[in-house]
Amino acid sequence: MKALLLQLHRWIGLVLFPVFVLIIVSGMVLALKPVVEGGGAVSYQTAVDTTALTAALESMDPEQSVRSLSRAGETAWNLGPMGVVDLRTGEQLPGESDVAAEVFGVTKSFHKSLLLGLGWFIEIATWAMLGIVVAGIFLGWPKFRKTLIGWHHQLGAWLFPLALLLPLTGVMMTQHIWQTPLPISPGRHETVKLTDALRLAGDRVDLSTLESARRFKFGSVMLSTADQTLLVTASEVHLLQPQQFSSKSLHEGTWAGAWSGWLNFVAGALLLGLSVTGFISWYRRRAAGRKVSLSEGAKTLIVYASQTGTAQRLAETTLDCFKRRHIPVDFGGLAAFGPAQWQRYDQVLVLASTTGEGELPENTRGWASALNAGAMAGAKFSIVALGDSRYDDFCGGGMKLRRALLEAGADELEAPVKVDQSPEQPWRDWLNGLSQRFGWKLDVDGAAVDAVDTGQDAVLVGRKQLDQTQHESCPANYSIELQVPENVSFKPGDLLMHQPGEGERPRSYSIGSDSAVTPGRIRLSVSLLSYQDEQGKEVLGRASSDLCLNLQPGEKRRVQVAHNERFNPPQDVSTPIILIAAGCGIAPFIGFIEQRAAIKNAGPVWLMFGNRFRNGDYLYAQELADWQGSGVISRLDTAFSRDPEDRHYVTDRLREAGSDVMEWIEKGARVYICGRASTLGRSADEAFIVLIAERYGLDETAARQKLDSLVVAGSISRDLFD
Ligand SMILES: Cc1cc2nc3c(=O)[nH]c(=O)nc-3n(C[C@H](O)[C@H](O)[C@H](O)COP(=O)(O)O)c2cc1C
């Protein structure tokens, strides 16, 4: 229910945002009317001569087109389009017309119908605004956060009655609720002329203090004197009972003169603030999901698929080369452009890296696997695949993408370029080749490419076993602390590359600390791998045994930090996070939680952790309990699959808490999943597909697509290993 309310609150707010701004701003101008008028009219010495007034009107405006007139001096009257006229002399007083009245008049028509006769639309928008404000209060009491959306929540909650005032009274006005009752009702009425109304009323009541006369509903005329309001029809004169409080006086801010005007002005400012902060927060979140740049008339598209940022930086350098020659190009992450968009360009330049074991970067896999045969017919591309030949599947990710593109019918412009570690020279050759072929004349050789990071020494400063391996089947897990130079920057979720021996492929370990919190201190959580070789002999993993057993305190190894931006904690520390880990997948999350523990007002953390036995391999049990005790972890769910009294996996917890998880995501939470690809990775995907399908009533294919889009938008990030 809350989820539905949030969707309504958000989407109605976004769709009607421009209309709300127009209504609110014009309403704020109108709220100043009682302020400008000071809550009371000027009092005059001279009694009004209604005979002179009607005579003036009849001679100057025989068609009776004037809609309203008001007193502008002792003997002067503002006759609308005819300006201000002195009744004694019949003289027109130029420049004396009431500017404020004109401004308020136009603004009022705008506020009521956008000057386009759209009264019905304004009525619907007012209902919608009321609905949004009411839905907002049902979304729960917010925690204080110093972010734009944090202010949106706080202002909306604390000042709810003020936010409600204008839309509620607006809707009441349109429904004629709590208004001064009118002695006349809709129907066929004869329209009374202003002059006739003045005569008719003048015969029965004293009009010597008349202040204004204006056409009113159903052909009537409303007259205001210093102490009375009269409604005149063709045959009758009604005295209206003054009513201080009504939906109209509250909406117009006239119930207490200037004060109530100011109050409504502030209420309008509040509504404007809520609309704008809501809109900007939504826009920022959306923009963060896609870094795209588009140029008018672009014939070339540059896309990248990057895990640790190298392919992205290279793609940005490629973009710069075009920009310097003033050649329009479009640019962005692979997943930001649908297959059909590729066909619009003469050529698409692709830079794609490899991660895992020959995989494409996380957020592009769904895009590539969704390509259907023929979907890319007519698209032309050239690909640079980044990789490292020390891995078994050299440039496997880029090559997978290339195969998928060719199978979908795209044409390749040039042979693919495979890059082994340092991309600089092969990239220059590739772009120079394309530049010559298409006559772009790019200055590729003048472009500066980031130097390849050659790594740094890391010294072992601490190591402790995280579990008591009472169970043969459990691998031993270690927390390892390494000291690197303090100028090396890293965030939780970045990878530490460690090469156990010459020519061997580097292994990557997730970093569980933040250089901003513990400068130079890299924390890893490493599982000591062991397997049986062909002869059935127990063999230890090369890299893990080097870190867990061989490396001695004070000894060093050459390591490299690979940034993994998609798996770093959210930049906005108030963003709620859900961390799902199995076994050593807890590694980065220790850093995530430690980072939040170091900050005040950090957003909520929900950790789901699973392993085999509570007693034995509940990694970091004490630290997690402490963080839960101090409120840093707001929710902690565990699952121990081999404990007879539990026998659950962490993904069972995910399934059980599914509606809460989806609600968190809808409210902007980010989900991080870390563990083995073959176990946690696969079953978390399956769980999410079921949850999404149930929540939005989708079939499996559509739910899978939605999951892919959540991954692309950064709502769900995975760091999986084998
Ligand atoms: C965790 C990890 C796994 C990798 N796996 C492979 C691989 O299987 N095959 C390969 O050729 N390169 C592999 N690489 C090397 C990267 O593709 C290479 O460093 C590339 O320049 C990274 O580009 P990126 O920063 O844009 O992701 C791997 C790198 C990392 C960090």
The ligand as an ORCA input file, in Angstrom:
! r2SCAN-3c Opt
* xyz 0 1
  C      38.282     -8.873    -11.279
  C      38.916     -8.788    -12.617
  C      38.755     -9.842    -13.501
  C      39.316     -9.773    -14.775
  N      39.140    -10.826    -15.635
  C      39.696    -10.757    -16.873
  C      39.528    -11.828    -17.793
  O      38.909    -12.837    -17.526
  N      40.084    -11.712    -19.037
  C      40.802    -10.607    -19.395
  O      41.287    -10.558    -20.523
  N      40.965     -9.560    -18.533
  C      40.441     -9.619    -17.287
  N      40.609     -8.568    -16.411
  C      41.416     -7.433    -16.828
  C      40.556     -6.221    -17.243
  O      39.725     -6.519    -18.324
  C      41.496     -5.079    -17.641
  O      42.229     -4.724    -16.511
  C      40.751     -3.880    -18.163
  O      41.677     -2.890    -18.528
  C      39.819     -3.307    -17.106
  O      38.999     -2.332    -17.703
  P      37.889     -1.572    -16.853
  O      38.615     -0.815    -15.802
  O      37.242     -0.646    -17.827
  O      36.926     -2.560    -16.330
  C      40.062     -8.628    -15.151
  C      40.216     -7.574    -14.232
  C      39.632     -7.643    -13.000
  C      39.802     -6.498    -12.061
*
